[in-house]
Amino acid sequence: MFTAIVILACFAVLALVVDGGLKLQALAKADATAQEAARSGAQALDTGAALTGHGFQIQPQRAVTAAHAYLRSAGVSGTVTVNGNQVQVTVTTPYAPPFPLIGPGSVTGHGSAQLLYEGG
């Protein structure tokens, strides 16, 4: 009886370790996807403003479109906001653990990119 309890406890601990590791991996992937989408959006420059001497600026609508296009190509959805020269992306993806001890849930990844320019 003692052996059965110890084996069951070992399997429970193993399941928690595997589920936790896979959830961390899913979170890292969501963060990376959000970061890449934000970077993609931050590359949507307003060329008209740059050519007329108003400096480098992000064109908000093109940045949102570019970030959403990246998210679509990655197979996820998320929210994109542009604040001045900063693009912020939030991605939420479902996570289904292989051992349902904790239960299914979701992970949320965050990413941001800021346009930096030094004239020279």
N, C-alpha and C positions, 0 to 999 in steps of 0.2 A: 504494500500500500504506500509506504514511504517513497519507494522508487517511482511509482506512478505519479505522485504529487510533485516530486522533484523534476521529472521529465516534463510534466505539464507546465510547471513554472518556467523551465528553460525554454520551452517553445513559446510561451507568452512573452518572455523577455526578447527572444529572437524576433518575434513578430513586431514588437514595438521598435526595436532597433531598425529593422528593415523598413517599416512604415515611416519612421522618422527620417531616415536617410533619403528615401524616395520623395518625401514631402519637401525636404530641403533642396533636393535636386530640381523639383518642379518649381520651387520658389526662385532658385537661381536662374532657371530658364525664363521665367516670367519677367524677372528683373532685367535680364539681358535683352529680351525682346522689346521691353519698354524703352530701354536705353537706346537701342538701335533705331527704333521708330522715332524717338526724339531727335536723334542725330540726323536722321533722314529729313525730318521736318525743318531742322535748323539750317539746312542747306538751301532752302527755298528763299533765295535772296531777291530783294526788290532791286532789279538791275537798273530800272529807271532812276531811282533815287541815287544809286551809286554813280551813274553816268552824269547826273546833273550836279554832282558835288555835295549831296546831302548825306554822304557816308553809307556804310553798309548796314542795311536793315533787313529784318525778316519780313516777308510778305505773308501776313497771317493766314489768309485763305489758302494760299499755295502750300504753306507749312502744314496746315491741318490735313489737306488732301494728300500730301506726300506721306505724312505719318500714318494716316488711315490706310493708304495703299500698302505700306510696309506691313502693318498689322494684318491686313487681309492676306498678303502673300505668306505670312507666317502662320496663318490659320487661326488667329485669335482676334478678339475684339477688345476695344478699350476706349478710353476717353482721352482727348487731346485738347490742351489749352495752350494758347499763346499769350504771353504777357511781355510786351515790349520785344526784346531780343532773346527771350527764353521760351523754350518749348517744353511742356511737361506732359508726360504720358503715363497713364495708369492702366495696367492690364490685369484682369481677373480671369483666371482659368480654373475649371473644376479639377479636383484631385480625388481619385478613387483609390484608396489603399488596397494592396493585394490581400492583406489580412484585416478584415473589418472589425478590429478591436475598438478602434476609436470612432469609426464611421466616416462616411464620405464628407468632403468639404471642398473648399476652394482655396487657392493661393492668390495673393495679389502682389504684382510686381510694379515698381515705380521707377521711372527714369526721367531725366531732364537733360537738356542740352542748352547751352547759352552761346550765342554768337559773340566771339571775342575778336576784336580787330585792333591792331596797333598800326597806326599810319607811319609811313617812313619812307 
